[in-house]
Amino acid sequence: MSLFEKFTKPKNLIITGVALILAASLGWYGVMPKPNLVETDSLSSSPDYFITKVKVKEFDIDGTLIETLDAEKTLHYITKSRTLLEKPYIERQSKSGHWSAKADKGVIEDGSNDILLTVDAEATKRYLQSEDIKLSADSIHYLDKDQSLTSYGNPILVSSQGETSADKITTFINSEEVVMTGSVRGKYETIH
């Protein structure tokens, strides 16, 4: 019996086929790329660096404190050019008084002095010559260019006169000007 006749028997064909499949599988497994310990998706959503227990102070040219920023944690993303804040608290001094703000979350874009506060955001303006006002909303955006606080998502302004809500409320840091847009509603009580 020739070697060809031995390999063409049904029993030997099955054994040869299994051996070829096993050899091909082992060869393919050897050239397969090794898996990463950390998935690529989780790396792309990870911050480039983070800092805990942050306290930043800014002073003017005369050494007077202008701003303080505290946060439980900051997470910086280079590709997104932004820093995310957890439990931010900001205080800023101005000529007419000062304001403070806090929230559960915050965002600062690189190269900007603006800050977006989200999730239970609230701000308080303390004036030198008049009553304080409090602003609460889903989010409050401080814009450095026009020195304003703009609130979105259920904004409520509380002052000594009462409580006012609107679709959007903007208050300016260096003045007592407040701009309310959309559906404006108020609750006011008279003092006897």
C-alpha positions as protocol buffer text, in pm:
chain_id: "A"
residue {
  index: 1
  type: MET
  ca { x: 0 y: 0 z: 0 }
}
residue {
  index: 2
  type: SER
  ca { x: 143 y: 333 z: -101 }
}
residue {
  index: 3
  type: LEU
  ca { x: 170 y: 638 z: 124 }
}
residue {
  index: 4
  type: PHE
  ca { x: -95 y: 817 z: -85 }
}
residue {
  index: 5
  type: GLU
  ca { x: -341 y: 533 z: -38 }
}
residue {
  index: 6
  type: LYS
  ca { x: -283 y: 538 z: 343 }
}
residue {
  index: 7
  type: PHE
  ca { x: -360 y: 916 z: 364 }
}
residue {
  index: 8
  type: THR
  ca { x: -674 y: 897 z: 150 }
}
residue {
  index: 9
  type: LYS
  ca { x: -850 y: 649 z: 377 }
}
residue {
  index: 10
  type: PRO
  ca { x: -1148 y: 823 z: 554 }
}
residue {
  index: 11
  type: LYS
  ca { x: -1003 y: 771 z: 903 }
}
residue {
  index: 12
  type: ASN
  ca { x: -665 y: 915 z: 805 }
}
residue {
  index: 13
  type: LEU
  ca { x: -826 y: 1209 z: 617 }
}
residue {
  index: 14
  type: ILE
  ca { x: -1010 y: 1316 z: 934 }
}
residue {
  index: 15
  type: ILE
  ca { x: -692 y: 1294 z: 1144 }
}
residue {
  index: 16
  type: THR
  ca { x: -496 y: 1489 z: 879 }
}
residue {
  index: 17
  type: GLY
  ca { x: -770 y: 1756 z: 859 }
}
residue {
  index: 18
  type: VAL
  ca { x: -779 y: 1800 z: 1238 }
}
residue {
  index: 19
  type: ALA
  ca { x: -397 y: 1825 z: 1245 }
}
residue {
  index: 20
  type: LEU
  ca { x: -400 y: 2093 z: 971 }
}
residue {
  index: 21
  type: ILE
  ca { x: -672 y: 2295 z: 1151 }
}
residue {
  index: 22
  type: LEU
  ca { x: -480 y: 2271 z: 1480 }
}
residue {
  index: 23
  type: ALA
  ca { x: -155 y: 2382 z: 1312 }
}
residue {
  index: 24
  type: ALA
  ca { x: -329 y: 2677 z: 1141 }
}
residue {
  index: 25
  type: SER
  ca { x: -494 y: 2784 z: 1471 }
}
residue {
  index: 26
  type: LEU
  ca { x: -163 y: 2775 z: 1659 }
}
residue {
  index: 27
  type: GLY
  ca { x: 5 y: 2976 z: 1383 }
}
residue {
  index: 28
  type: TRP
  ca { x: -273 y: 3236 z: 1385 }
}
residue {
  index: 29
  type: TYR
  ca { x: -265 y: 3262 z: 1765 }
}
residue {
  index: 30
  type: GLY
  ca { x: 111 y: 3326 z: 1755 }
}
residue {
  index: 31
  type: VAL
  ca { x: 72 y: 3631 z: 1527 }
}
residue {
  index: 32
  type: MET
  ca { x: -233 y: 3774 z: 1709 }
}
residue {
  index: 33
  type: PRO
  ca { x: -160 y: 4110 z: 1880 }
}
residue {
  index: 34
  type: LYS
  ca { x: -127 y: 4088 z: 2255 }
}
residue {
  index: 35
  type: PRO
  ca { x: -425 y: 4244 z: 2440 }
}
residue {
  index: 36
  type: ASN
  ca { x: -365 y: 4560 z: 2646 }
}
residue {
  index: 37
  type: LEU
  ca { x: -414 y: 4545 z: 3019 }
}
residue {
  index: 38
  type: VAL
  ca { x: -625 y: 4865 z: 2989 }
}
residue {
  index: 39
  type: GLU
  ca { x: -879 y: 4902 z: 2709 }
}
residue {
  index: 40
  type: THR
  ca { x: -819 y: 5185 z: 2461 }
}
residue {
  index: 41
  type: ASP
  ca { x: -1167 y: 5330 z: 2521 }
}
residue {
  index: 42
  type: SER
  ca { x: -1104 y: 5372 z: 2891 }
}
residue {
  index: 43
  type: LEU
  ca { x: -769 y: 5541 z: 2820 }
}
residue {
  index: 44
  type: SER
  ca { x: -929 y: 5793 z: 2582 }
}
residue {
  index: 45
  type: SER
  ca { x: -1177 y: 5898 z: 2852 }
}
residue {
  index: 46
  type: SER
  ca { x: -916 y: 5912 z: 3129 }
}
residue {
  index: 47
  type: PRO
  ca { x: -776 y: 6251 z: 3231 }
}
residue {
  index: 48
  type: ASP
  ca { x: -418 y: 6334 z: 3140 }
}
residue {
  index: 49
  type: TYR
  ca { x: -366 y: 6429 z: 3504 }
}
residue {
  index: 50
  type: PHE
  ca { x: -571 y: 6508 z: 3812 }
}
residue {
  index: 51
  type: ILE
  ca { x: -513 y: 6699 z: 4135 }
}
residue {
  index: 52
  type: THR
  ca { x: -703 y: 6660 z: 4462 }
}
residue {
  index: 53
  type: LYS
  ca { x: -770 y: 6917 z: 4735 }
}
residue {
  index: 54
  type: VAL
  ca { x: -708 y: 7216 z: 4504 }
}
residue {
  index: 55
  type: LYS
  ca { x: -676 y: 7571 z: 4637 }
}
residue {
  index: 56
  type: VAL
  ca { x: -578 y: 7842 z: 4386 }
}
residue {
  index: 57
  type: LYS
  ca { x: -542 y: 8212 z: 4469 }
}
residue {
  index: 58
  type: GLU
  ca { x: -505 y: 8500 z: 4223 }
}
residue {
  index: 59
  type: PHE
  ca { x: -366 y: 8838 z: 4325 }
}
residue {
  index: 60
  type: ASP
  ca { x: -354 y: 9172 z: 4142 }
}
residue {
  index: 61
  type: ILE
  ca { x: -33 y: 9366 z: 4074 }
}
residue {
  index: 62
  type: ASP
  ca { x: -57 y: 9533 z: 4418 }
}
residue {
  index: 63
  type: GLY
  ca { x: -83 y: 9198 z: 4596 }
}
residue {
  index: 64
  type: THR
  ca { x: -453 y: 9224 z: 4674 }
}
residue {
  index: 65
  type: LEU
  ca { x: -645 y: 8895 z: 4664 }
}
residue {
  index: 66
  type: ILE
  ca { x: -878 y: 8891 z: 4360 }
}
residue {
  index: 67
  type: GLU
  ca { x: -999 y: 8532 z: 4337 }
}
residue {
  index: 68
  type: THR
  ca { x: -990 y: 8202 z: 4524 }
}
residue {
  index: 69
  type: LEU
  ca { x: -1084 y: 7869 z: 4368 }
}
residue {
  index: 70
  type: ASP
  ca { x: -1122 y: 7556 z: 4580 }
}
residue {
  index: 71
  type: ALA
  ca { x: -1214 y: 7211 z: 4446 }
}
residue {
  index: 72
  type: GLU
  ca { x: -1211 y: 6859 z: 4581 }
}
residue {
  index: 73
  type: LYS
  ca { x: -1061 y: 6738 z: 4252 }
}
residue {
  index: 74
  type: THR
  ca { x: -960 y: 6872 z: 3911 }
}
residue {
  index: 75
  type: LEU
  ca { x: -929 y: 6649 z: 3604 }
}
residue {
  index: 76
  type: HIS
  ca { x: -743 y: 6791 z: 3303 }
}
residue {
  index: 77
  type: TYR
  ca { x: -791 y: 6667 z: 2945 }
}
residue {
  index: 78
  type: ILE
  ca { x: -526 y: 6796 z: 2702 }
}
residue {
  index: 79
  type: THR
  ca { x: -704 y: 6681 z: 2383 }
}
residue {
  index: 80
  type: LYS
  ca { x: -1032 y: 6846 z: 2493 }
}
residue {
  index: 81
  type: SER
  ca { x: -846 y: 7157 z: 2627 }
}
residue {
  index: 82
  type: ARG
  ca { x: -1051 y: 7162 z: 2945 }
}
residue {
  index: 83
  type: THR
  ca { x: -1041 y: 7099 z: 3316 }
}
residue {
  index: 84
  type: LEU
  ca { x: -1332 y: 6939 z: 3499 }
}
residue {
  index: 85
  type: LEU
  ca { x: -1388 y: 7032 z: 3862 }
}
residue {
  index: 86
  type: GLU
  ca { x: -1556 y: 6837 z: 4139 }
}
residue {
  index: 87
  type: LYS
  ca { x: -1720 y: 7040 z: 4417 }
}
residue {
  index: 88
  type: PRO
  ca { x: -1581 y: 7379 z: 4303 }
}
residue {
  index: 89
  type: TYR
  ca { x: -1614 y: 7687 z: 4523 }
}
residue {
  index: 90
  type: ILE
  ca { x: -1511 y: 8028 z: 4385 }
}
residue {
  index: 91
  type: GLU
  ca { x: -1483 y: 8367 z: 4554 }
}
residue {
  index: 92
  type: ARG
  ca { x: -1406 y: 8680 z: 4353 }
}
residue {
  index: 93
  type: GLN
  ca { x: -1355 y: 9035 z: 4479 }
}
residue {
  index: 94
  type: SER
  ca { x: -1487 y: 9333 z: 4283 }
}
residue {
  index: 95
  type: LYS
  ca { x: -1514 y: 9710 z: 4328 }
}
residue {
  index: 96
  type: SER
  ca { x: -1879 y: 9694 z: 4433 }
}
residue {
  index: 97
  type: GLY
  ca { x: -1846 y: 9396 z: 4670 }
}
residue {
  index: 98
  type: HIS
  ca { x: -1772 y: 9035 z: 4598 }
}
residue {
  index: 99
  type: TRP
  ca { x: -1939 y: 8719 z: 4480 }
}
residue {
  index: 100
  type: SER
  ca { x: -1903 y: 8353 z: 4557 }
}
residue {
  index: 101
  type: ALA
  ca { x: -2033 y: 8046 z: 4380 }
}
residue {
  index: 102
  type: LYS
  ca { x: -2040 y: 7671 z: 4430 }
}
residue {
  index: 103
  type: ALA
  ca { x: -2169 y: 7360 z: 4253 }
}
residue {
  index: 104
  type: ASP
  ca { x: -2120 y: 6986 z: 4237 }
}
residue {
  index: 105
  type: LYS
  ca { x: -1936 y: 7009 z: 3901 }
}
residue {
  index: 106
  type: GLY
  ca { x: -1752 y: 7272 z: 3699 }
}
residue {
  index: 107
  type: VAL
  ca { x: -1571 y: 7319 z: 3367 }
}
residue {
  index: 108
  type: ILE
  ca { x: -1289 y: 7558 z: 3274 }
}
residue {
  index: 109
  type: GLU
  ca { x: -1170 y: 7577 z: 2913 }
}
residue {
  index: 110
  type: ASP
  ca { x: -792 y: 7613 z: 2868 }
}
residue {
  index: 111
  type: GLY
  ca { x: -680 y: 7974 z: 2827 }
}
residue {
  index: 112
  type: SER
  ca { x: -1008 y: 8111 z: 2961 }
}
residue {
  index: 113
  type: ASN
  ca { x: -1110 y: 8275 z: 3288 }
}
residue {
  index: 114
  type: ASP
  ca { x: -1471 y: 8168 z: 3231 }
}
residue {
  index: 115
  type: ILE
  ca { x: -1617 y: 7889 z: 3441 }
}
residue {
  index: 116
  type: LEU
  ca { x: -1931 y: 7683 z: 3394 }
}
residue {
  index: 117
  type: LEU
  ca { x: -2083 y: 7551 z: 3717 }
}
residue {
  index: 118
  type: THR
  ca { x: -2329 y: 7264 z: 3688 }
}
residue {
  index: 119
  type: VAL
  ca { x: -2541 y: 7043 z: 3914 }
}
residue {
  index: 120
  type: ASP
  ca { x: -2694 y: 7239 z: 4203 }
}
residue {
  index: 121
  type: ALA
  ca { x: -2513 y: 7562 z: 4117 }
}
residue {
  index: 122
  type: GLU
  ca { x: -2561 y: 7867 z: 4332 }
}
residue {
  index: 123
  type: ALA
  ca { x: -2399 y: 8210 z: 4352 }
}
residue {
  index: 124
  type: THR
  ca { x: -2420 y: 8490 z: 4605 }
}
residue {
  index: 125
  type: LYS
  ca { x: -2343 y: 8855 z: 4531 }
}
residue {
  index: 126
  type: ARG
  ca { x: -2256 y: 9067 z: 4832 }
}
residue {
  index: 127
  type: TYR
  ca { x: -2284 y: 9439 z: 4760 }
}
residue {
  index: 128
  type: LEU
  ca { x: -2121 y: 9714 z: 4962 }
}
residue {
  index: 129
  type: GLN
  ca { x: -2418 y: 9952 z: 4934 }
}
residue {
  index: 130
  type: SER
  ca { x: -2723 y: 9724 z: 4900 }
}
residue {
  index: 131
  type: GLU
  ca { x: -2874 y: 9390 z: 4995 }
}
residue {
  index: 132
  type: ASP
  ca { x: -2718 y: 9059 z: 4890 }
}
residue {
  index: 133
  type: ILE
  ca { x: -2876 y: 8850 z: 4618 }
}
residue {
  index: 134
  type: LYS
  ca { x: -2863 y: 8473 z: 4572 }
}
residue {
  index: 135
  type: LEU
  ca { x: -2890 y: 8296 z: 4240 }
}
residue {
  index: 136
  type: SER
  ca { x: -2949 y: 7923 z: 4205 }
}
residue {
  index: 137
  type: ALA
  ca { x: -2993 y: 7713 z: 3889 }
}
residue {
  index: 138
  type: ASP
  ca { x: -2904 y: 7388 z: 3719 }
}
residue {
  index: 139
  type: SER
  ca { x: -2601 y: 7571 z: 3575 }
}
residue {
  index: 140
  type: ILE
  ca { x: -2439 y: 7911 z: 3619 }
}
residue {
  index: 141
  type: HIS
  ca { x: -2185 y: 8045 z: 3369 }
}
residue {
  index: 142
  type: TYR
  ca { x: -1935 y: 8311 z: 3479 }
}
residue {
  index: 143
  type: LEU
  ca { x: -1813 y: 8511 z: 3177 }
}
residue {
  index: 144
  type: ASP
  ca { x: -1501 y: 8711 z: 3255 }
}
residue {
  index: 145
  type: LYS
  ca { x: -1526 y: 8931 z: 2944 }
}
residue {
  index: 146
  type: ASP
  ca { x: -1845 y: 9105 z: 3056 }
}
residue {
  index: 147
  type: GLN
  ca { x: -1813 y: 9017 z: 3427 }
}
residue {
  index: 148
  type: SER
  ca { x: -2149 y: 8839 z: 3439 }
}
residue {
  index: 149
  type: LEU
  ca { x: -2316 y: 8536 z: 3593 }
}
residue {
  index: 150
  type: THR
  ca { x: -2575 y: 8378 z: 3363 }
}
residue {
  index: 151
  type: SER
  ca { x: -2799 y: 8102 z: 3494 }
}
residue {
  index: 152
  type: TYR
  ca { x: -2982 y: 7837 z: 3294 }
}
residue {
  index: 153
  type: GLY
  ca { x: -3224 y: 7563 z: 3394 }
}
residue {
  index: 154
  type: ASN
  ca { x: -3471 y: 7661 z: 3664 }
}
residue {
  index: 155
  type: PRO
  ca { x: -3294 y: 7979 z: 3772 }
}
residue {
  index: 156
  type: ILE
  ca { x: -3421 y: 8152 z: 4085 }
}
residue {
  index: 157
  type: LEU
  ca { x: -3306 y: 8492 z: 4213 }
}
residue {
  index: 158
  type: VAL
  ca { x: -3363 y: 8557 z: 4582 }
}
residue {
  index: 159
  type: SER
  ca { x: -3332 y: 8910 z: 4721 }
}
residue {
  index: 160
  type: SER
  ca { x: -3469 y: 9101 z: 5018 }
}
residue {
  index: 161
  type: GLN
  ca { x: -3776 y: 9188 z: 4805 }
}
residue {
  index: 162
  type: GLY
  ca { x: -3866 y: 8827 z: 4728 }
}
residue {
  index: 163
  type: GLU
  ca { x: -3806 y: 8543 z: 4484 }
}
residue {
  index: 164
  type: THR
  ca { x: -3801 y: 8569 z: 4104 }
}
residue {
  index: 165
  type: SER
  ca { x: -3771 y: 8292 z: 3845 }
}
residue {
  index: 166
  type: ALA
  ca { x: -3719 y: 8315 z: 3468 }
}
residue {
  index: 167
  type: ASP
  ca { x: -3595 y: 8107 z: 3176 }
}
residue {
  index: 168
  type: LYS
  ca { x: -3256 y: 8281 z: 3201 }
}
residue {
  index: 169
  type: ILE
  ca { x: -3122 y: 8525 z: 3459 }
}
residue {
  index: 170
  type: THR
  ca { x: -2804 y: 8729 z: 3408 }
}
residue {
  index: 171
  type: THR
  ca { x: -2651 y: 8945 z: 3677 }
}
residue {
  index: 172
  type: PHE
  ca { x: -2346 y: 9167 z: 3633 }
}
residue {
  index: 173
  type: ILE
  ca { x: -2067 y: 9160 z: 3889 }
}
residue {
  index: 174
  type: ASN
  ca { x: -1977 y: 9530 z: 3902 }
}
residue {
  index: 175
  type: SER
  ca { x: -2332 y: 9665 z: 3898 }
}
residue {
  index: 176
  type: GLU
  ca { x: -2673 y: 9590 z: 4040 }
}
residue {
  index: 177
  type: GLU
  ca { x: -2811 y: 9522 z: 3691 }
}
residue {
  index: 178
  type: VAL
  ca { x: -3008 y: 9198 z: 3648 }
}
residue {
  index: 179
  type: VAL
  ca { x: -3152 y: 9084 z: 3313 }
}
residue {
  index: 180
  type: MET
  ca { x: -3431 y: 8824 z: 3309 }
}
residue {
  index: 181
  type: THR
  ca { x: -3560 y: 8667 z: 2990 }
}
residue {
  index: 182
  type: GLY
  ca { x: -3835 y: 8426 z: 2903 }
}
residue {
  index: 183
  type: SER
  ca { x: -4122 y: 8354 z: 3138 }
}
residue {
  index: 184
  type: VAL
  ca { x: -4057 y: 8574 z: 3444 }
}
residue {
  index: 185
  type: ARG
  ca { x: -4246 y: 8503 z: 3766 }
}
residue {
  index: 186
  type: GLY
  ca { x: -4210 y: 8653 z: 4110 }
}
residue {
  index: 187
  type: LYS
  ca { x: -4319 y: 8605 z: 4470 }
}
residue {
  index: 188
  type: TYR
  ca { x: -4295 y: 8919 z: 4679 }
}
residue {
  index: 189
  type: GLU
  ca { x: -4401 y: 8996 z: 5032 }
}
residue {
  index: 190
  type: THR
  ca { x: -4458 y: 9338 z: 5179 }
}
residue {
  index: 191
  type: ILE
  ca { x: -4297 y: 9433 z: 5505 }
}
residue {
  index: 192
  type: HIS
  ca { x: -4541 y: 9571 z: 5765 }
}
